[in-house]
Amino acid sequence: MDIRQLDKYFNSGSSGLTTQRSVLNRYSRIVKLAKIAFPTIAALLIGMLLIYPSLQKDTRDFKLDITLPKHGELEKLHISNTTFYITDKNNKVSNFIARNIDETKPGSKLVQLTSPEGIIPQDNERWLTIKSPLGFFNQNKNILELRQNVELFYSEGMNINTSSAFFDFNNQKGYGKAPINGQGFLGDFKSQGFEIDSKENILILKGYTEITIKEESLKR
């Protein structure tokens, strides 16, 4: 038997085994990658299927929150963050600030005030401050109406809280028909209404009234 032929045979067999091992290694790597890639791709596809309907819904339901002005609204007065002044017949000037001033109707001379706050002079030494979430000023009648949580403070040391109050600047009077709660240097009081006379510097409590006078004020 020729030994060289045997060597050639075994050498060729070894080369074939090496080739097979290389192929098997590549196949094994491909299988591993497939095991990782396929679940990942599947998860992405499932995620897209779950998200896509909501994306469609969001796109369909998206609207711009724009309200077109109605006929005549462009003619209305609108001012933001401003100071305005009211003059009575004796030329006493009350000054106010408001977050918004809006005319209720074009040319109506009735304006709505958002968060009005101001000072109403009583005489050279006394004054009244007012504060309210909502108000209306009638330019024709020169009357200011305050609504909701109305707060009044008198410079002599008195607070009044009520749900509605009016100030007639032509007659220099303030008044209200809603119940009031007040605190002053004399004590606390409740009433069914009130009237303030700026000319006489007098506060009038109207209707059923309760007054609790502080003991120290009686001693004074």
KESEDO-943592 format. One line per 10 residues: number of its first residue (from 0); for each residue x, y, z of N, C-alpha, C. Coordinates in steps of 0.001 Angstrom, whole numbers, always signed. Layout:
NUM = X,Y,Z,X,Y,Z,X,Y,Z | ...
//
This chain:
0 = +869,-1205,+0,+0,+0,+0,+888,+1231,+0 | +478,+2179,-811,+1291,+3408,-940,+970,+4368,+192 | +1995,+4672,+1021,+1807,+5532,+2200,+1465,+6940,+1781 | +1966,+7399,+678,+1695,+8758,+237,+226,+8951,-114 | -377,+7894,-677,-1812,+7978,-1000,-2652,+8084,+272 | -2207,+7323,+1332,-2941,+7403,+2596,-2862,+8805,+3192 | -1649,+9379,+3153,-1506,+10744,+3662,-2384,+11717,+2897 | -2413,+11543,+1593,-3248,+12440,+772,-4709,+12303,+1123 | -5113,+11058,+1392,-6517,+10799,+1731,-6900,+11476,+3026 | -6031,+11267,+4049,-6355,+11860,+5364,-6295,+13377,+5340
10 = -5329,+13892,+4586,-5230,+15361,+4475,-6477,+15952,+3823 | -6967,+15298,+2797,-8189,+15789,+2128,-9383,+15665,+3045 | -9461,+14634,+3856,-10570,+14466,+4818,-10553,+15532,+5869 | -9357,+15887,+6347,-9239,+16946,+7366,-9690,+18273,+6827 | -9362,+18573,+5582,-9802,+19835,+4946,-11305,+19889,+4836 | -11930,+18770,+4525,-13387,+18742,+4418,-14055,+18982,+5745 | -13477,+18412,+6806,-14052,+18623,+8134,-13957,+20091,+8550 | -12816,+20711,+8226,-12642,+22137,+8556,-13668,+22989,+7840 | -13935,+22670,+6590,-14942,+23426,+5808,-16322,+23259,+6414 | -16634,+22029,+6803,-17949,+21768,+7399,-18122,+22538,+8710
20 = -17031,+22541,+9530,-17103,+23271,+10787,-17331,+24763,+10548 | -16665,+25308,+9556,-16839,+26737,+9238,-18268,+27040,+8841 | -18822,+26169,+8012,-20220,+26362,+7587,-21159,+26270,+8780 | -20907,+25277,+9642,-21757,+25117,+10824,-21678,+26330,+11746 | -20463,+26880,+11889,-20314,+28066,+12738,-21100,+29255,+12195 | -21020,+29457,+10887,-21778,+30562,+10274,-23277,+30338,+10443 | -23714,+29110,+10252,-25131,+28786,+10399,-25595,+29051,+11828 | -24713,+28659,+12798,-25060,+28864,+14205,-25201,+30343,+14521 | -24291,+31184,+13973,-24388,+32630,+14208,-25658,+33209,+13607 | -26007,+32739,+12415,-27227,+33221,+11752,-28463,+32871,+12587
30 = -28472,+31633,+13107,-29616,+31206,+13932,-29723,+32069,+15186 | -28569,+32348,+15829,-28592,+33199,+17036,-29115,+34592,+16723 | -28629,+35169,+15611,-29105,+36503,+15223,-30598,+36492,+14935 | -31043,+35422,+14300,-32468,+35319,+13972,-33304,+35229,+15245 | -32799,+34485,+16242,-33532,+34360,+17504,-33680,+35716,+18197 | -32677,+36574,+18026,-32733,+37902,+18650,-33551,+38873,+17801 | -33327,+38829,+16492,-33935,+39820,+15593,-35431,+39610,+15431 | -35863,+38379,+15259,-37279,+38141,+14980,-38200,+38605,+16115 | -37884,+38262,+17389,-38749,+38788,+18474,-38751,+40315,+18541 | -37591,+40926,+18267,-37513,+42392,+18298,-38395,+43003,+17219
40 = -38285,+42445,+15996,-39117,+42943,+14891,-40591,+42727,+15195 | -40897,+41569,+15781,-42294,+41279,+16122,-42826,+42273,+17146 | -41992,+42587,+18149,-42417,+43554,+19171,-42642,+44928,+18557 | -41758,+45344,+17638,-41929,+46638,+16968,-43221,+46676,+16160 | -43496,+45571,+15455,-44730,+45512,+14654,-45972,+45586,+15534 | -45939,+44848,+16661,-47088,+44885,+17579,-47271,+46285,+18145 | -46125,+46912,+18520,-46197,+48276,+19051,-46786,+49250,+18045 | -46368,+49126,+16780,-46911,+50020,+15747,-48399,+49786,+15547 | -48814,+48507,+15622,-50236,+48210,+15471,-51056,+48804,+16608 | -50451,+48831,+17822,-51170,+49399,+18970,-51217,+50914,+18899
50 = -50134,+51529,+18449,-50049,+52994,+18434,-50782,+53587,+17245 | -50768,+52920,+16127,-51300,+53500,+14892,-52764,+53927,+14989 | -53655,+53087,+15594,-55052,+53561,+15709,-55181,+54845,+16505 | -54386,+54963,+17609,-54469,+56192,+18395,-53924,+57375,+17628 | -52879,+57141,+16822,-52358,+58220,+15976,-53411,+58665,+14977 | -54097,+57674,+14406,-55173,+58024,+13481,-56248,+58840,+14171 | -56603,+58423,+15411,-57645,+59138,+16152,-57215,+60549,+16483 | -55943,+60714,+16962,-55447,+62042,+17310,-55447,+62955,+16096 | -55042,+62409,+14952,-55006,+63228,+13738,-56410,+63644,+13337 | -57345,+62725,+13476,-58708,+63015,+13071,-59376,+64001,+14004
60 = -59062,+63899,+15326,-59735,+64730,+16309,-59055,+66072,+16539 | -57893,+66297,+15967,-57153,+67544,+16204,-57885,+68711,+15555 | -58126,+69745,+16340,-58798,+70941,+15840,-58103,+72167,+16392 | -58077,+73217,+15626,-57561,+74489,+16110,-58644,+75197,+16896 | -58305,+75623,+18109,-59279,+76289,+18980,-59362,+77764,+18613 | -59952,+78035,+17479,-60093,+79406,+16993,-61574,+79687,+16775 | -62062,+80721,+17412,-63450,+81136,+17230,-63468,+82399,+16389 | -64109,+82310,+15260,-64180,+83481,+14399,-65081,+84537,+15029 | -64708,+85805,+14948,-65540,+86867,+15530,-66894,+86948,+14846 | -67921,+87143,+15660,-69260,+87294,+15114,-69438,+88694,+14546
70 = -70533,+88858,+13834,-70802,+90144,+13212,-70936,+91230,+14277 | -70180,+92274,+14152,-70247,+93388,+15079,-69226,+93338,+16191 | -68600,+92145,+16423,-67666,+92042,+17526,-66383,+92827,+17288 | -66000,+92977,+16033,-64792,+93736,+15728,-64955,+95213,+16061 | -66208,+95676,+16194,-66453,+97076,+16505,-66464,+97341,+18004 | -66436,+96277,+18824,-66504,+96456,+20265,-65170,+96954,+20816 | -65289,+97733,+21886,-64106,+98207,+22588,-63522,+97081,+23433 | -62210,+96873,+23355,-61529,+95888,+24195,-60165,+96446,+24567 | -59911,+96538,+25887,-58636,+97026,+26393,-58192,+96090,+27504 | -56897,+95763,+27531,-56354,+94879,+28568,-55378,+95634,+29458
80 = -55431,+95300,+30762,-54478,+95836,+31742,-54333,+97357,+31622 | -55383,+98043,+31995,-55375,+99497,+31834,-55920,+100193,+33082 | -55687,+101486,+33142,-56238,+102351,+34199,-57285,+103264,+33569 | -58416,+103405,+34236,-59435,+104320,+33723,-59911,+105214,+34867 | -60508,+106331,+34505,-60898,+107356,+35481,-62371,+107690,+35318 | -63016,+107936,+36470,-64427,+108351,+36492,-64503,+109673,+37241 | -65122,+110655,+36618,-65234,+111996,+37217,-66680,+112270,+37596 | -66897,+112738,+38842,-68267,+113069,+39244,-68581,+114531,+38893 | -69774,+114980,+39270,-70205,+116323,+38871,-69411,+117417,+39564 | -68728,+117076,+40670,-67885,+118055,+41367,-66415,+117938,+40967
90 = -66193,+117213,+39868,-64842,+117040,+39314,-63896,+116264,+40230 | -64453,+115480,+41146,-63618,+114561,+41908,-63362,+113325,+41037 | -62108,+112927,+40970,-61716,+111852,+40053,-61437,+110573,+40835 | -62096,+109494,+40430,-61833,+108161,+40975,-61049,+107382,+39928 | -59978,+106744,+40348,-59177,+105991,+39386,-59239,+104498,+39680 | -59288,+103701,+38624,-59449,+102253,+38716,-58474,+101571,+37776 | -58169,+100328,+38111,-57455,+99459,+37188,-58340,+98246,+36918 | -58172,+97628,+35760,-58937,+96433,+35404,-58097,+95563,+34484 | -58268,+94254,+34639,-57519,+93345,+33769,-58031,+93433,+32340 | -59348,+93546,+32192,-59946,+93705,+30856,-61107,+94675,+30925
100 = -61265,+95445,+29866,-62439,+96293,+29685,-63051,+95919,+28345 | -64299,+95463,+28365,-64962,+95015,+27140,-66327,+95667,+27027 | -66576,+96277,+25896,-67897,+96845,+25633,-68874,+95703,+25409 | -70035,+95750,+26069,-70995,+94647,+25955,-71626,+94582,+24567 | -71905,+95741,+23986,-72427,+95830,+22622,-71793,+97050,+21963 | -71586,+96997,+20652,-70980,+98150,+19984,-71805,+99419,+20197 | -71170,+100447,+20743,-71845,+101727,+20941,-72804,+101770,+22102 | -72816,+100729,+22977,-73792,+100680,+24069,-73406,+101580,+25244 | -72136,+101946,+25352,-71638,+102747,+26484,-71737,+101988,+27803 | -71949,+100659,+27730,-71943,+99808,+28912,-70758,+98858,+28776
110 = -69774,+98983,+29664,-68560,+98173,+29553,-68477,+97195,+30714 | -67959,+96008,+30410,-67726,+94995,+31443,-66286,+95100,+31902 | -66095,+95036,+33232,-64778,+95166,+33833,-64382,+93850,+34483 | -63220,+93345,+34133,-62704,+92129,+34752,-61718,+92512,+35843 | -62004,+92074,+37057,-61166,+92362,+38240,-60928,+93861,+38433 | -62004,+94657,+38530,-61795,+96093,+38790,-61326,+96338,+40218 | -60488,+97331,+40364,-59969,+97706,+41676,-59622,+99186,+41629 | -60095,+99956,+42634,-59831,+101388,+42553,-60065,+102142,+43843 | -59887,+103452,+43746,-60031,+104366,+44884,-61079,+105415,+44558 | -62033,+105595,+45481,-63067,+106608,+45344,-62850,+107640,+46449
120 = -62476,+108860,+46129,-62242,+109877,+47178,-63554,+110310,+47811 | -63530,+110494,+49138,-64699,+110984,+49859,-64572,+112492,+50124 | -63446,+112899,+50616,-63117,+114316,+50759,-61599,+114422,+50684 | -61045,+115520,+51177,-59605,+115706,+51058,-58797,+114723,+51904 | -59427,+114149,+52943,-58689,+113281,+53856,-59168,+111836,+53844 | -60369,+111585,+53379,-60945,+110245,+53449,-61136,+109669,+52042 | -61079,+108336,+51977,-61242,+107662,+50688,-61793,+106256,+50910 | -62283,+105691,+49829,-62874,+104358,+49852,-62240,+103536,+48727 | -61734,+102349,+49052,-61196,+101464,+48016,-62192,+100344,+47750 | -62246,+99916,+46517,-63162,+98842,+46131,-62389,+97778,+45354
130 = -62901,+96546,+45434,-62284,+95438,+44716,-63359,+94395,+44433 | -63358,+93854,+43213,-64381,+92892,+42843,-63894,+92060,+41648 | -64336,+90802,+41516,-63956,+90010,+40345,-64616,+90496,+39056 | -65798,+91120,+39188,-66554,+91514,+38001,-67275,+92827,+38253 | -67340,+93647,+37219,-68048,+94916,+37346,-68567,+95404,+36009 | -69471,+96373,+36058,-70011,+97006,+34848,-70071,+98510,+35093 | -69702,+99268,+34080,-69788,+100716,+34203,-70665,+101258,+33086 | -71735,+101960,+33495,-72648,+102586,+32549,-72185,+104027,+32335 | -71642,+104301,+31164,-71103,+105620,+30884,-72189,+106682,+30769 | -73365,+106292,+30316,-74464,+107252,+30182,-74981,+107702,+31552
140 = -75122,+106750,+32486,-75647,+107069,+33816,-74539,+107355,+34830 | -73300,+107092,+34470,-72157,+107297,+35368,-72301,+106468,+36644 | -72729,+105207,+36456,-72944,+104296,+37583,-72035,+103076,+37424 | -71336,+102736,+38499,-70485,+101546,+38548,-71192,+100466,+39346 | -71292,+99272,+38768,-71893,+98124,+39451,-70811,+97069,+39679 | -70728,+96589,+40906,-69770,+95541,+41268,-70530,+94275,+41633 | -69999,+93121,+41201,-70678,+91853,+41448,-69722,+90827,+42045 | -70355,+89769,+42584,-69665,+88622,+43189,-69033,+89015,+44525 | -67790,+88724,+44747,-67166,+88960,+46055,-66650,+90397,+46126 | -67517,+91308,+46545,-67173,+92735,+46582,-66531,+93068,+47928
150 = -65381,+93740,+47864,-64675,+94158,+49077,-64553,+95684,+49082 | -64973,+96290,+50194,-64869,+97730,+50366,-64020,+98011,+51601 | -63155,+99004,+51487,-62363,+99399,+52640,-62412,+100913,+52777 | -62829,+101364,+53955,-62928,+102788,+54235,-61684,+103222,+55002 | -61137,+104368,+54634,-59865,+104832,+55196,-59919,+105054,+56708 | -61116,+105232,+57262,-61247,+105433,+58699,-61096,+104129,+59483 | -60924,+103011,+58763,-60713,+101734,+59427,-61952,+100873,+59472 | -62506,+100556,+58288,-63717,+99741,+58244,-63710,+98929,+56954 | -64035,+97636,+57079,-64149,+96736,+55923,-65599,+96313,+55750 | -66026,+96202,+54497,-67369,+95715,+54190,-67243,+94671,+53079
160 = -67927,+93541,+53263,-67976,+92487,+52256,-69424,+92232,+51868 | -69676,+92135,+50579,-71025,+91897,+50087,-70940,+91267,+48702 | -72095,+90892,+48157,-72109,+90238,+46842,-72418,+91205,+45703 | -72880,+92408,+46030,-73150,+93383,+44982,-73203,+94781,+45567 | -72708,+95740,+44788,-72695,+97139,+45241,-72728,+98056,+44028 | -73260,+99272,+44237,-73365,+100268,+43171,-72765,+101586,+43657 | -72228,+102363,+42701,-71731,+103701,+43001,-72239,+104651,+41930 | -73066,+105589,+42388,-73627,+106612,+41511,-72737,+107852,+41634 | -71915,+108083,+40633,-70944,+109173,+40722,-71588,+110540,+40499 | -72735,+110581,+39848,-73433,+111863,+39688,-73974,+112362,+41019
170 = -74484,+111429,+41831,-75048,+111802,+43130,-74072,+111565,+44280 | -72890,+111084,+43978,-71849,+110844,+44981,-72336,+109913,+46091 | -72981,+108834,+45675,-73510,+107870,+46649,-73175,+106447,+46218 | -72904,+105622,+47228,-72764,+104190,+47018,-73866,+103465,+47763 | -74300,+102325,+47240,-75388,+101613,+47900,-75379,+100147,+47470 | -76083,+99344,+48283,-76242,+97940,+47972,-77462,+97376,+48662 | -78122,+96435,+47984,-79327,+95812,+48548,-79075,+94383,+48997 | -77857,+93882,+48792,-77502,+92530,+49239,-76987,+92589,+50676 | -77095,+91504,+51436,-76585,+91489,+52818,-75094,+91820,+52857 | -74687,+92474,+53953,-73285,+92851,+54114,-72756,+92355,+55457
180 = -71444,+92139,+55503,-70723,+91877,+56751,-69625,+92918,+56853 | -69471,+93491,+58039,-68471,+94537,+58193,-67724,+94458,+59502 | -66541,+95046,+59486,-65727,+95162,+60694,-65169,+96578,+60742 | -65278,+97206,+61904,-64766,+98557,+62059,-64119,+98768,+63407 | -63713,+99994,+63682,-63039,+100269,+64946,-63997,+100152,+66133 | -65309,+100255,+65877,-66280,+100097,+66962,-66612,+98638,+67230 | -66524,+97787,+66158,-66885,+96386,+66312,-67306,+95778,+64991 | -68087,+94706,+65055,-68553,+94001,+63859,-70037,+94283,+63642 | -70470,+94203,+62387,-71878,+94465,+62104,-72334,+93668,+60883 | -73631,+93399,+60852,-74300,+92750,+59722,-75545,+93559,+59397
190 = -75871,+93579,+58097,-77042,+94344,+57703,-77587,+93798,+56393 | -78822,+94183,+56075,-79456,+93732,+54833,-79146,+94653,+53648 | -78484,+95736,+53892,-78117,+96660,+52833,-77353,+97840,+53405 | -76874,+98718,+52522,-76109,+99872,+53015,-76225,+101029,+52023 | -75838,+102186,+52517,-75736,+103373,+51666,-74588,+104234,+52182 | -73775,+104729,+51273,-72667,+105614,+51627,-72897,+106961,+50962 | -72934,+107999,+51766,-73088,+109365,+51257,-71717,+110037,+51308 | -71100,+110201,+50132,-69762,+110785,+50089,-69764,+112260,+50473 | -70851,+112957,+50163,-70905,+114389,+50478,-70952,+114606,+51980 | -71732,+113786,+52687,-71887,+113936,+54130,-70938,+113025,+54912
200 = -70258,+112142,+54196,-69333,+111197,+54839,-70063,+110341,+55882 | -71171,+109718,+55420,-72028,+108944,+56322,-72239,+107543,+55748 | -72174,+106533,+56628,-72540,+105161,+56270,-73875,+104847,+56911 | -74839,+104415,+56111,-76179,+104080,+56600,-76378,+102577,+56422 | -76709,+101877,+57520,-77026,+100454,+57468,-78536,+100305,+57342 | -78982,+99512,+56369,-80412,+99411,+56088,-80945,+98019,+56400 | -82269,+97978,+56756,-82899,+96707,+57066,-82489,+96202,+58438 | -82705,+94913,+58648,-82351,+94309,+59933,-80833,+94364,+60105 | -80390,+94870,+61249,-78959,+95111,+61479,-78538,+94579,+62840 | -77400,+93929,+62875,-76790,+93475,+64128,-75430,+94150,+64259
210 = -75164,+94705,+65439,-73893,+95364,+65701,-73315,+94817,+67004 | -72091,+94346,+66957,-71380,+93877,+68148,-70269,+94876,+68439 | -70431,+95632,+69518,-69481,+96689,+69833,-68373,+96143,+70728 | -67145,+96467,+70423,-66013,+96031,+71226,-65998,+96769,+72556 | -65629,+96057,+73594,-65624,+96657,+74939,-64619,+97804,+75026 | -63472,+97633,+74405,-62454,+98685,+74483,-62903,+99966,+73778 | -63742,+99824,+72737,-64228,+101019,+72060,-65187,+101800,+72932 | -65969,+101111,+73777,-66869,+101797,+74709,-66081,+102548,+75772 | -64978,+101967,+76213,-64145,+102628,+77200,-63522,+103891,+76622 | -63194,+103828,+75308,-62645,+105026,+74705,-63684,+106114,+74592
//
